[in-house]
Amino acid sequence: MSSIYDDDYYIAEIRKAHIFPNPRYAADEGLLAYGGDLNPNRLLTAYRRGIFPWFNEGDPILWWSPNPRLVLYPNEFKESKSLRRVIRNRGYVVKFDTNFKAVIEHCSRVSRKGQEGTWLTDEMKSSYIELHKMGFAHSIETYYEDRLVGGFYGISMGKAFFGESMFALMPDASKVALRIFCNILVKKDYDFIDCQVETPHLISLGARTISRDSFLDQLEDTLNRPSDIGSWIEWKV
């Protein structure tokens, strides 16, 4: 593993071995490694270390573990009165793992502020689809009149869910999916949803920042708990 230096921090080059630097020593912005590939097993290793890939199409693969970290504890979700009315009256239906490929495809079309093109490259989509087949990646989907109109996907290990991306084709469709998901995670005694980096949208829904060290400590604990590996299609709202 070679490296380049950025002031007092080094950014490692990832090669064949699925080895990452200790994220506790990364700069606060979180970039700690580059290179390697998106092999599903490498991705699982990264998530277990509190690391995730994020890069523009055409750039080298960049691996991040920012400080602070945005986390949503399922029992802290903030449900507004208007969202409660939407859940009760809009006619949305939430399902799990029924159309993972469609969810990730919709997410790949969502633009991100300050980022050109898509961060969800074909290679990345293929890797997460493979993780879905392996039982680690899951989609939470909102339907209206049997049409997919919102949702999100991520990775689950231990009693943590690592959220990756969300989309909405109708008002509040992804919020409904997240509200219902949090309700179920509370019942299943999940510890947290990793939201990675701060956004006003997620903060408004109850997510909060914690230090990277605190996040990594909680991650180590939750990974010692049983994982729900396999399809979640039978999960009921």
C-alpha positions in Angstrom: 0.0 0.0 0.0 1.6 3.2 -1.2 0.4 6.7 -0.3 0.5 10.4 -1.1 0.7 13.1 1.6 -1.7 16.0 2.3 -0.1 18.2 5.0 -0.1 16.0 8.1 -2.3 13.2 6.7 -1.5 10.5 4.1 -4.0 9.1 1.6 -3.3 5.5 0.9 -3.5 3.8 -2.5 -5.6 0.6 -2.3 -4.3 -2.3 -4.4 -5.3 -6.0 -4.5 -5.6 -6.8 -0.8 -8.8 -5.7 0.9 -7.0 -3.6 3.4 -7.8 0.0 4.4 -6.0 2.5 6.6 -7.4 3.1 10.1 -10.1 5.8 9.5 -9.6 7.2 13.0 -6.4 8.9 11.7 -7.9 10.4 8.5 -8.4 14.1 8.1 -11.8 15.5 9.1 -12.9 15.8 5.5 -12.6 12.0 5.4 -10.6 11.1 2.3 -8.3 8.3 3.4 -7.7 6.1 0.3 -7.9 5.9 -3.5 -7.8 3.1 -6.1 -8.7 -0.5 -5.7 -11.9 -1.8 -7.2 -15.6 -2.2 -6.3 -15.5 -5.9 -5.6 -18.5 -6.6 -3.4 -16.3 -8.2 -0.7 -14.1 -5.1 -0.7 -17.2 -3.0 -0.2 -18.3 -5.1 2.7 -14.8 -4.7 4.2 -15.0 -0.9 3.8 -18.4 -0.6 5.4 -17.3 -2.7 8.4 -14.5 -0.2 8.9 -16.8 2.8 8.6 -15.6 3.6 5.1 -17.6 4.2 1.9 -16.8 5.0 -1.8 -17.7 8.3 -3.3 -16.3 9.7 -6.6 -17.3 11.2 -9.9 -17.5 9.2 -13.0 -14.0 9.1 -14.7 -12.2 9.7 -11.4 -10.2 7.1 -9.4 -12.3 5.4 -6.7 -12.1 7.5 -3.6 -12.8 6.1 -0.1 -14.1 8.2 2.7 -14.8 8.3 6.5 -15.7 11.9 7.4 -15.6 13.5 10.8 -18.3 14.2 12.0 -20.6 11.5 10.8 -24.3 12.0 10.2 -26.5 9.3 11.9 -30.2 8.8 12.2 -31.3 6.8 15.3 -34.6 5.1 14.3 -36.5 6.3 17.4 -35.4 9.9 16.7 -37.1 10.3 13.4 -39.0 13.6 13.3 -42.5 13.1 11.8 -44.2 16.3 11.0 -48.0 16.7 11.1 -48.1 17.1 7.3 -46.0 13.9 6.8 -48.4 12.0 9.2 -51.3 13.2 7.0 -49.5 12.0 3.8 -48.9 8.6 5.3 -52.5 8.3 6.4 -54.2 9.8 3.3 -52.0 9.8 0.2 -52.3 6.1 -0.6 -48.6 5.3 -0.6 -47.6 1.7 0.0 -44.1 0.7 1.3 -42.4 -2.5 0.3 -39.0 -4.1 0.6 -36.6 -5.7 -1.9 -39.2 -6.0 -4.6 -37.3 -4.0 -7.3 -33.8 -3.2 -6.2 -32.5 -2.6 -9.7 -35.2 0.0 -10.4 -34.5 1.8 -7.1 -30.7 2.1 -7.8 -31.4 3.1 -11.4 -33.6 6.0 -10.2 -31.1 7.0 -7.6 -28.4 7.2 -10.2 -30.4 9.9 -12.0 -30.6 12.2 -8.9 -28.2 15.1 -9.2 -26.0 16.1 -6.3 -25.1 19.7 -5.5 -21.6 20.6 -6.8 -21.2 17.3 -8.6 -21.3 16.8 -12.3 -22.6 13.6 -13.9 -23.4 10.6 -11.6 -21.5 9.1 -8.8 -23.5 5.8 -9.3 -21.4 4.5 -12.2 -22.3 1.3 -14.0 -19.6 -0.5 -12.1 -20.9 0.7 -8.8 -24.5 -0.2 -9.6 -23.4 -3.7 -10.6 -21.5 -4.1 -7.3 -24.5 -3.1 -5.2 -26.8 -5.3 -7.3 -24.5 -8.2 -6.5 -24.5 -7.3 -2.8 -28.3 -7.4 -3.1 -28.1 -10.9 -4.5 -25.8 -11.8 -1.6 -28.4 -10.5 0.9 -26.5 -7.5 2.2 -28.0 -4.6 0.1 -31.7 -3.8 0.4 -34.2 -1.4 -1.2 -37.0 0.3 0.6 -39.7 1.3 -1.9 -42.7 3.6 -2.0 -45.5 2.7 -4.5 -48.5 4.7 -5.6 -51.2 2.8 -7.5 -48.7 0.0 -8.1 -46.1 2.5 -9.5 -42.7 2.9 -7.9 -42.5 6.6 -6.9 -39.7 6.8 -4.3 -37.4 5.0 -1.9 -33.8 4.4 -1.1 -31.2 1.6 -0.8 -28.3 0.7 1.4 -26.3 -2.0 3.1 -27.2 -3.8 6.3 -24.8 -5.5 8.7 -25.2 -6.2 12.4 -28.0 -3.9 13.5 -27.0 -1.0 11.4 -28.2 0.2 8.0 -25.8 2.1 5.8 -27.9 4.4 3.7 -26.6 5.2 0.2 -29.0 7.2 -1.9 -32.7 8.0 -2.2 -35.1 9.4 -4.8 -38.7 10.7 -5.0 -40.9 11.0 -8.1 -43.9 12.2 -6.0 -44.0 14.6 -3.0 -42.8 13.0 0.2 -42.4 9.5 -1.3 -38.9 9.0 0.0 -39.8 10.5 3.4 -42.7 8.0 3.7 -40.3 5.1 3.0 -37.9 6.4 5.6 -40.6 6.9 8.3 -42.0 3.4 7.8 -38.5 1.9 7.7 -37.6 3.6 11.0 -40.7 2.2 12.6 -39.7 -1.3 11.6 -36.1 -0.8 12.7 -37.3 0.3 16.2 -39.3 -2.9 16.4 -36.2 -4.9 15.3 -34.0 -3.1 17.7 -31.6 -1.6 15.1 -29.0 0.7 16.4 -28.7 3.4 13.7 -28.9 4.4 10.1 -25.6 5.7 8.8 -26.4 8.8 6.7 -22.7 9.6 6.0 -22.5 13.3 5.5 -24.7 16.2 6.7 -27.6 17.4 4.6 -30.4 19.8 5.6 -33.0 17.4 4.4 -31.8 14.6 6.7 -31.2 16.9 9.6 -34.8 18.0 9.3 -35.9 14.4 9.6 -34.0 13.9 12.9 -30.5 12.9 11.8 -27.6 14.3 13.8 -23.9 14.5 13.6 -21.6 12.6 16.0 -17.9 12.4 16.1 -16.2 9.8 13.9 -14.7 8.1 16.9 -18.1 7.8 18.5 -19.5 6.4 15.2 -16.7 3.9 14.8 -17.2 2.8 18.4 -20.9 2.2 17.8 -20.2 0.5 14.6 -17.9 -2.0 16.3 -20.6 -2.8 18.8 -23.4 -3.2 16.3 -21.3 -5.5 14.1 -21.2 -8.0 17.0 -25.0 -8.3 16.8 -26.9 -10.7 14.5 -27.3 -9.5 10.9 -30.5 -9.8 8.8 -28.8 -11.3 5.8 -31.1 -12.4 2.9 -34.2 -11.0 1.2 -36.4 -8.5 3.2 -39.3 -9.0 0.8 -41.4 -10.6 3.6 -40.8 -7.6 6.0 -44.2 -6.2 6.7 -45.2 -2.6 7.5 
